[in-house]
């Protein structure tokens, strides 16, 4: 790994931001729960105080008619790299997974708008250097905690014992060329399409991502010709495939779910949450916060 690679920059910035306290990782323990043949990684939070305090400050500011935006301006200590004329790369301040980065628009755009070529260019630039999982929480009901448009990426593997994402064990056997498919084993509305990702040809890759995005959204009944999505959704992207799922609610039984949940990684706030999740089953949780087929 060269010293000027994106991952090297992320690691360098992480060390510096940890030293100053700008980066505030959320400590967790984890366990594995099997649900309908899928091994889900479940993280149990040890301490959410800092993140909850930040959320309360944002809520209070919004109630006073001054909605807070942690990305305008962003914290200089969390800055990693200028990606393009439209996007910057930042560290996720309250990260659960190491080296979790954000691709944030320089100027305000709503998280409730469609992704566009500039967004996919930023994602492609990061995925070209870091083999990871890119994802987007399309709206508050899809798990978006900030209203300023941002994509996210975590390096893979996201747990030492998991060479592949849990989702891949279900999805990859059915991928066929550029066909948009629905996997029978998944009990919620979703679509998946394989990708031809070429890090050497950025413009071709961006076009491929846009075409795949339009295809999976159209297949789910959403038209990019509409001014904005008519339904909240999650999008997950690797170098190999794109996966989209419709959402109906942000949480179920007080267990929040964002895009990572559909990759096979869930987060509970305490042991009570873990008990509820064990009783319900992770796949049933995803079905409850998604849209039934």
C-alpha positions in Angstrom: 0.0 0.0 0.0 1.5 3.3 -1.1 1.7 6.2 1.3 -0.5 8.3 -0.9 -3.3 5.8 -1.3 -6.7 6.7 0.0 -6.6 4.0 2.7 -3.2 5.2 3.9 -4.7 8.8 4.1 -7.7 7.4 6.0 -5.4 5.6 8.5 -3.2 8.6 9.0 -6.2 10.9 9.5 -7.8 8.4 11.9 -4.7 8.3 14.1 -4.5 12.1 14.3 -8.3 12.5 14.9 -8.2 9.9 17.7 -5.4 11.7 19.3 -7.3 15.0 19.4 -10.7 13.5 20.3 -12.3 14.6 17.0 -13.0 11.0 16.2 -15.2 9.3 18.7 -15.5 5.5 17.9 -18.5 3.7 19.4 -17.1 0.7 21.3 -19.0 -2.6 20.7 -18.9 -6.3 21.3 -20.3 -8.6 18.7 -21.9 -12.0 18.2 -23.2 -14.1 15.3 -26.9 -14.9 14.9 -28.0 -17.3 12.2 -31.3 -16.5 10.6 -32.7 -18.5 7.6 -29.3 -19.7 6.5 -27.6 -16.3 6.9 -24.9 -15.6 9.5 -25.6 -12.1 10.8 -23.0 -10.1 12.5 -24.7 -8.3 15.5 -22.8 -5.6 17.4 -23.8 -4.7 20.9 -23.1 -1.1 21.8 -21.1 -0.4 25.0 -21.6 3.3 25.1 -23.7 5.7 23.0 -23.5 8.8 25.2 -21.4 11.0 22.9 -23.5 10.2 19.8 -26.8 10.7 21.6 -25.6 14.0 23.0 -24.7 15.2 19.5 -28.1 14.1 18.3 -29.9 16.0 21.1 -28.0 19.2 20.2 -29.0 18.8 16.5 -32.6 18.2 17.5 -32.6 21.3 19.8 -31.2 23.4 17.0 -33.8 22.2 14.6 -36.6 23.0 17.0 -35.2 26.6 17.2 -35.4 26.9 13.5 -31.7 26.5 13.0 -31.2 22.9 11.8 -27.6 21.8 12.6 -25.5 20.5 9.8 -22.2 18.7 10.8 -21.0 18.8 7.2 -21.4 22.6 6.7 -18.8 23.3 7.8 -17.3 20.0 8.4 -14.7 19.4 11.1 -11.2 20.0 9.6 -9.8 17.2 11.8 -12.1 14.7 10.1 -11.2 15.8 6.5 -9.4 13.1 4.5 -9.3 14.2 0.9 -10.9 16.4 -1.8 -12.5 13.8 -4.1 -13.9 16.0 -6.9 -15.3 19.5 -7.5 -18.5 18.3 -5.9 -17.5 16.0 -3.0 -15.1 15.7 -0.1 -14.1 12.6 1.8 -14.5 12.7 5.6 -14.1 10.3 8.5 -17.4 9.2 10.1 -17.1 10.9 13.5 -19.0 8.2 15.4 -17.7 5.1 13.8 -18.5 1.5 14.7 -16.3 0.0 12.0 -12.7 1.1 11.6 -11.9 3.5 8.7 -15.5 4.3 8.0 -15.6 7.2 5.5 -18.2 9.5 4.1 -18.5 11.0 0.6 -20.2 14.4 1.3 -21.4 17.0 -1.1 -19.5 20.3 -0.8 -22.7 22.3 -1.1 -26.0 21.4 0.5 -28.1 18.8 -1.2 -30.9 16.8 0.5 -30.4 13.2 1.5 -33.9 12.7 0.0 -32.8 13.5 -3.6 -31.7 11.0 -6.2 -28.1 10.0 -6.5 -26.5 11.4 -9.6 -23.3 11.1 -11.7 -21.3 13.3 -9.3 -22.3 11.1 -6.4 -21.3 7.9 -8.2 -18.1 9.5 -9.3 -17.2 10.1 -5.7 -18.2 6.5 -4.8 -16.2 5.1 -7.7 -13.1 7.0 -6.8 -13.2 5.6 -3.3 -14.1 2.0 -4.3 -11.3 2.1 -6.8 -8.8 2.5 -4.0 -10.6 0.7 -1.2 -12.2 -2.7 -1.7 -15.2 -2.0 0.4 -19.0 -1.7 0.8 -20.5 1.6 -0.3 -23.9 2.4 0.9 -26.6 5.1 0.9 -29.5 5.5 3.3 -32.2 7.2 1.2 -34.2 9.1 3.8 -34.8 9.1 7.5 -37.0 6.0 7.4 -34.1 4.2 5.7 -31.7 5.0 8.5 -30.3 8.4 7.4 -29.1 10.3 10.5 -28.1 13.5 8.6 -30.1 15.4 6.1 -27.1 16.6 4.1 -26.4 14.2 1.2 -23.6 11.7 1.9 -22.7 8.3 0.8 -20.7 6.0 3.0 -18.0 3.3 2.7 -16.4 0.7 5.0 -13.4 -1.4 4.0 -14.0 -5.2 3.7 -13.9 -7.5 5.4 -15.9 -5.7 8.1 -15.2 -8.4 10.7 -12.1 -10.5 11.0 -13.9 -13.8 10.8 -16.0 -12.9 7.8 -14.3 -13.1 4.4 -17.6 -12.3 2.6 -20.6 -10.2 3.5 -23.4 -12.3 4.8 -25.7 -11.0 2.1 -23.3 -12.4 -0.6 -23.9 -16.0 0.4 -27.6 -15.5 -0.6 -27.3 -13.2 -3.6 -24.1 -14.1 -5.5 -25.3 -17.5 -6.8 -28.1 -15.8 -8.7 -26.2 -13.0 -10.4 -26.4 -13.2 -14.2 -24.7 -10.6 -16.4 -26.5 -7.2 -16.2 -29.9 -8.7 -15.4 -31.8 -7.2 -12.5 -33.0 -10.0 -10.2 -35.0 -10.7 -7.1 -33.8 -13.5 -4.8 -36.5 -15.8 -3.7 -35.0 -16.4 -0.2 -35.3 -12.8 0.8 -38.8 -11.9 2.1 -38.7 -8.2 1.3 -38.8 -6.1 -1.8 -35.3 -5.7 -3.3 -33.4 -5.9 -6.5 -29.8 -6.8 -7.2 -27.6 -6.5 -10.3 -24.0 -7.5 -11.0 -21.5 -4.7 -11.9 -18.6 -4.4 -14.3 -16.3 -2.2 -12.1 -13.1 -1.0 -13.8 -11.0 1.2 -11.5 -8.8 2.2 -14.5 -11.7 3.8 -16.4 -13.6 6.1 -14.2 -16.1 7.5 -16.7 -17.1 4.0 -17.8 -17.5 2.9 -14.2 -19.6 5.9 -13.3 -21.9 5.2 -16.3 -22.1 1.6 -15.3 -23.1 2.6 -11.7 -25.7 5.0 -13.0 -27.2 2.5 -15.4 -27.4 -0.1 -12.7 -29.0 2.4 -10.3 -31.6 3.4 -12.8 -32.3 -0.3 -13.6 -32.8 -1.4 -10.0 -34.9 1.6 -9.1 -37.1 1.2 -12.1 -37.6 -2.5 -11.3 -38.7 -1.5 -7.8 -41.3 0.9 -9.2 -39.3 4.1 -8.7 -38.6 6.5 -11.6 -35.6 8.7 -11.8 -37.7 11.0 -13.9 -39.6 12.0 -10.7 -38.2 15.0 -8.9 -37.3 12.9 -5.9 -37.8 9.3 -4.8 -41.3 8.5 -3.7 -40.2 5.9 -1.3 -37.3 5.5 1.2 -34.7 3.0 0.2 -31.2 1.6 1.0 -28.5 1.1 -1.7 -25.5 -1.1 -1.2 -22.6 -1.2 -3.7 -19.5 -3.3 -4.0 -17.1 -3.7 -6.9 -19.2 -6.8 -7.9 -22.8 -5.9 -7.4 -25.5 -3.3 -6.5 -28.4 -4.1 -4.2 -31.4 -1.9 -3.5 -34.2 -2.4 -0.9 -37.4 -0.5 -0.2 -38.0 0.6 3.4 -41.2 1.1 5.4 -39.8 2.3 8.8 -36.6 3.2 10.5 -36.7 0.6 13.3 -38.7 -2.2 14.8 -38.9 -3.1 18.5 -36.5 -0.2 19.1 -33.8 -1.8 16.9 -32.7 0.7 14.2 -31.7 -0.6 10.7 -29.8 1.2 8.0 -28.2 -0.1 4.8 -25.6 -2.2 6.8 -28.5 -4.3 8.2 -29.2 -5.6 4.7 -25.6 -6.4 4.2 -25.9 -8.6 7.3 -24.6 -6.3 10.0 -26.9 -5.2 12.8 -26.5 -3.0 15.8 -28.4 -3.2 19.1 -28.1 -0.7 22.0 -27.9 -3.2 24.8 -28.4 -6.8 25.9 -32.1 -6.3 26.0 -32.0 -5.3 22.3 -30.0 -8.5 21.6 -32.6 -10.6 23.4 -35.4 -9.0 21.3 -33.4 -9.6 18.1 -32.7 -13.2 19.0 -36.3 -13.8 19.7 -37.5 -12.1 16.5 -34.7 -13.2 14.2 -32.6 -10.9 12.0 -34.4 -11.8 8.7 -37.8 -11.1 10.3 -36.4 -7.7 11.5 -35.3 -6.8 7.9 -38.7 -7.9 6.6 -40.5 -5.7 9.3 -38.6 -2.5 8.3 -38.7 -3.3 4.6 -41.7 -3.8 2.3 -43.2 -7.3 2.0 -43.0 -9.0 -1.4 
